[in-house]
């Protein structure tokens, strides 16, 4: 259920479960016990922890810099996290040389050193942790938070899939997860966290075009044809699912075929 940490925080080796390896956009389709899920995420957890260690509360988005657009936020997040994980500026530059080339920088920034300096000025309270290889300690610390969140969920019988600093649970356990994340974070860090809810499968459904009755019927008929001929991209999954239920003695194994009934009004 959880990425296994082997050794101390000074020499981390992790073994990650399958759901941590799939693209983020696909995680919303994960189902737990045949139920749709939600994913709640600790926002900017490492900068928040570092500020708390200095007795301060993070008051703004740590990944934004003057001169850069909102579209650059992900790149700047990578830069700041690299500054926390790198042992020195040289290794940080080597890691970032293809992610933020000089030609992509806005006016006022000629190279990565200027970006580093801007982050040091913005985060003067925690600048001592930059280029100190402190990221491993932060990873260990947030693993303790994640472990306690999962233990709380386990206590209430709620399955929980951890994804670094976020957690996936059945939709019915969303409030339980939120309260657990708040309580555990406050216990370890001393401040209330910022928690973000990622898009769910229902958000995707709302954004899709509503089909007419004729289009729905045609889609179902095509699905029936694909399943009968074995050309459906999900047919092998459905077959394996049926075989699993049958092998485990589950009553009412899932039927792969689809029957269509059209009722004249």
Buried (B, 14 or more C-beta within 10 A) or exposed (E): EBBEBEEEBEEBEEEEEEBBEEEEEEBBEBEBEEEBBBBBBBBBBBBBBBBBBEEEEBEEBBBBBEBBEEEBBEBBBBBBBBBBBBEEBEBBBEBBEEEBEEEEBEEEBEEBEBBBEBBBEBBEBBBEBBBBBBBBBBBBBBBEBBBBBBEBBEEEEBBBBBBBBBBBBBBEBBEBBBEBBBBBBEEBBEBEBBBEBBBBBEEEEEEEEEEEEEEEEEEEEEBBEBBEEEEBEEBEEBBEBBEEBEEEEEEEBEEBEEEEEEEEE
